[in-house]
């Protein structure tokens, strides 16, 4: 395989926006007609997504977007299988709840445990996977399965495909009758808008955030609208690609707690504030006050840098994917600065060798003639 950061750069330049147009690389051939009828007959009150890492991250985008457009369907995202502590029993037992268990590889243990934990609800469960033991379990039980059929997947870093995952889910939910618009036109326009939005102002923000984050812990803050969706994926990019410590918090909670750690830090800290033009006046004024506190000319601020990233565009999708484009590019610059070699800690710690570079190299090693 090519080095991690070379592939990441190719993804940013070629695949990030292109993925928004690749909405057809999936199959619902094995989704049970009864489950599709639930959607089409408006019997679905809520969707409970569960998955780990990148396999679940697109669910948070879907939740944020559906909330923004006022879709009358609740969306929960549970990043574990101990559902008793993550959702009310009434939600899990309600016949209007549909479960979507997501694992791109199908080899992660936690989604399998989640599938086992809801054995009584398999008739209203759909597995979202490319295969592996999860698909095998679903095939054995006759459970609905939607298959990812990506033609050019990056096996090691599924996070490269989040824009495509979103396009696919919009198309899929349209096929199910959950939403009226397949989003083909909107996402094609979004691809063009993102190209236009990456102007000199955006380039300056990339350089500023990357420069501010050198040799620093990154603290990202935003309103609830962006905390779960945008900051969750941003943290994943920074952690996995630049291999730099990054954390996130709700803006107001940060100001009531974590900001105390910046009184006189011993090492560098980079604060990224995502500001939404729709934030209320109180939030905007409080944010400006925070920036002034942390950038004032005083010795305790010497190791603190602040980047303000204003969201641009008139709707959720343009703001989300535009800001993510800036964060990804800054992550690439930071990764080039750090040049840390991966130890495959994610695949090893998660116990999923399917993602391990040695497994991938072995599978794609040329066969001697």
N, C-alpha and C positions, 0 to 999 in steps of 0.2 A: 504493500500500500504506500501511497504518497505520504509524506509527513503530515501530521495532524493539522498544522496551521496552513500548509499549502492547500489542503482540501477545504479548509474553512474559508480561505480567501476565494477559492473558486466558487464555493457555495454562495458567498455574499455577492459576488459580481455576476454570477450567471443563474443560480437556481432559486435564490430567495424570492425574487419577483416572479420568475417563471413558474414557480410552484403554485401561485394563485390561479393559474390557468389549467393546471393538471388535475381536473376534478373527476376524471373518469377512471382512475387507476385503482378500482376496488370492485368487489363483487358482492351482491346480496342474494345470490342464487340459493344460499342455504339459510336464509332467514325465513322462519316459519310464517305462512300466510296469516295465522291467527295473531301473531305479534304485529305484523303490518296493519292488520285490520284494527287493532287497538289504536294505532296512531291515526288512521284515516277516519275512524268513527269518533275521534276526539275523546277517547276513553282514558288517555294518558294524562294524569294530573302532574306528574313529576318524573324526571329522569335522575337516577342516582348513578353517576359515573364512579368507577373505582379503578385505580391503576397506580403504577409507581413511576416516578421520574418523568421522562418525556412522553411516555405512553399516556399519561394523564394530563399533561400540561395543556393540550388543546381543549380539554374539557373546561378548564377555567376560562379560556377565551370565549368558548360557546356560552358559558354561564353569563359572563359579562355582557356579551353582545345581545343575548336574548333578553336580559334585564333592560338593556338600553332601548331596545325596540318594543318593549312591553309585551313580549310573547307570553300568553297566559299559561305557561308551563313552568313549574319550579325545577331548578337544576341544583343538585347537590354534587360535590366532588369530594370523595373520601379517599385519602392516600394511605390506606391501610385496610386490613381485613377484620379488625375488631370492631365491627359495626355497632355493637351494643353501646360503646362509648363515643361514637361518632355521629349517630343519628337517632332520633326518637324511634321507639318501637312502633309507634303508630304510622310513621312514614314507611318503614320497611314492610309492614304487614298490609298496608293499604293496597287493594287490588288495582288502584290507579297508578302505582309506582312501577316503572320499568327500570331494570338494572342493565347497565352497559359496562362490561368488564373489559378493560383495554390492556393489551400487552402486545406490542408490535412483534417481539420475538416469539411469544407464546411459551417461553422457557422460564420466565420469572416465577418464583415460588409464591409470592404474595398474592398475585391475581388468582392462582390456582386455589389457594386457601380461601380467598374471597368467594370463589365459585362454590367451593364445598360448604362454606358458611351459610349460603342462601339456597341450600338444596331444595327447600320447600317452594322456592319461587322460580324454578328454572323455566317454567312456562312463560314467564314475563322477563326473561333474561336474554341478552344478546352478547355474544363474545365478539370482540373487535381485535383481530389478530392476523398474522401472516401464516400461522401454523403452530408447530411445536406441541408439547404436551397439553396446552390449554385447548387447542383445536381438537386434539385427540379425545379429550374428556367430553367436549361438546358433541362431537360426532357420536361417541358412545351413547350419550344420554338423549340424543335427538334435540339438543338445544340449538337455538338460532345462532348462526355464525355469519358475521360480515367479515370478509377477507380484504386486508390491504393487498393490492397487487401492484406495488410501486415497481416501475420498470428499471429505474436506476437508483436503488436505495444505497445510502451510506450505512453499511452494516454496523459500524462502531458508534456512530453518532446520529441516532434518529432525530435529534433536535434540529438537524439540517432540514427536516421535512415538515416543520410545523405549519408553514404557510400552505403547503399542499394538503396536509391533514385537515386544515380548516376548510379548504375548498371542497375536499371530498365529503366532509360531514355535512356541509350545506347542501351539496347535491343529493346526498343520501337522505337527509331529512326531508328534502323536497320530494324525493321518490316515495317516502313513507306518508307524505301528506301532512307532515307537521308544520311546514312553512310553505307559503305560496310561491316564493321566488327561489329559483335554483342558484341565484347569485353569480351566474356566469358573466353577465354583462358588468355587474358591479365590481367583481374581482378583477376583470380584465382592465377596467378603468383604473382601479386602484394600483395595478402594476404600473400604469403610465404615470399616475399621480406621484407614486413613490420615486420614480426616476426624476421627475421634475422637482420634487421637494428636496432632493439631495443637492442643494445649491451651496454657495459659499458660506452661508450662515450655518448650514448643517455640518459642513466640513470643519468649520471653526469649533463647533461644539464637540465633534469627535476628537479633535486634537486637544481641546481643553480638558475634557473628561479623562482621556488617556494620560495626559501629562500630570493632571492632579492625582491620578491613582497610582503612579509609580511608587513602589516601595511603601504602599499604604493599605490599610484595611478599608474596604468600601462599605459605606452605610447608605442604603437607598431608602427614601421615604416618599410616600404619596398618599392620596386619599384612598378610601376603601375601594373605589371604582377601579383603581389601577394597581392596588396592592396585591391582590390575588392573581390577577391576569398578567399584567405587564411585568411587575417586579419579580414575580415568581420565575418567569422564563428568563428575564434579564440576569437574575442570580445564577441560574443554571448555565447560561452562556459564559459568564465571568468565571464561575467555579471550574467548569469542565474544559473550556478552551484556553483561557488565560491562566487558569490554575491559581487564582488569587482569592483570598478570603473575602466574601461579600455577604452582607446580611441585609434584611429589609424589615421595615416596620411601618405601621400606620403613622402618618405625619403627626397627628395630635398626640398619640401615645408616645412617640419618640420624644416630643417636647416635654412630656411629663415624666420621663424616666431615663432613656438611654443618653440623652444629651449631657447628663451629668458626667459621663466618662470623658467628655471633651474639655473638662476643666483645665487640664494641663497634661495632655497625653505624652507618653514617652516615645511612641512611634507614630508614624504618619497615619492620618485618617483622611479619606476622601468622601465627602458627603454629596450625594446626588439627590436633588429635590426635583421631582416631577411635578410641574405645575400645570393644571388644567385651566383653560380659560373659563370653564364653567364652575370652578371653585368659588365658594361664597367669599364675600369681602373679608369676613373675619379670618378665614384661612389664608387668603392672599396677604393680608396685613401681618398676620402672625409669622408667615413664611419669610416675608421681607425683614421682619425683626430678627428672626433666627439667622438669616444671612449676615445682617449687620453685626450681630453678636459674635459670629464665628470668623468674620473677616476683618474685624477692627484691628488697628495696629497696636498689638500688645503681645508680650512675650508668650503668653499661654496659647496664642493662636498660631505660633510658628509652624506647628506640624499638622495644621488643619487646612484643607483646601475644600472649597465649595463650588459645585457646578449646578447651575439652574437650567433645567431642560424644559422649555415650554412646549406643550403639545400643540401640533399644528393640524389644520384641517377641520372640516365641518361635521364629521361623524366619527363614531367609535372606531371603525376599521382603519380609517386614514390616520387617526391619532395614534392608535395602537401600533400598527405596522410601521409607521414613520418613525416613531420613537425607538422601536426595536431596531430599526435599520441603523440609527445613530449608535445605539448601545453595542450592537454587534461589531460595527467597524472600530469603535473604541476598544472593544475587547480584543480584536485582532492586533491593533497597535500595541496594546498592553502585553499580549502574548508574545509578540515579536521582541518586545523589550525584555521580557522575563526569560524566554527560551527554556522553559522547564520541560523535561522529558516525562511523558506519562509512565506511571507504574501500573497501569490497569487496575487502579484501586477500586473503581466503581464495580467492574465485573467481578473482582475478587471479593470485595466486601459484601456485595449483593448475592454472591453465590451463583452467578449466571455466567458460565463460561462461554455462552453463545456470543457475547459481546467482546470477549477477550481477544486482543490483537493476535495472539499466537494461534487461537482457534481459527480466526479469519484467514490468517496467512496460510495455515495448513490446508484449508479448504480450497483456497484459490491458487495453491502452488501448481505450476505447470507439471503435467505428467510427462515423464521421460519417454521418448519414443523408442 
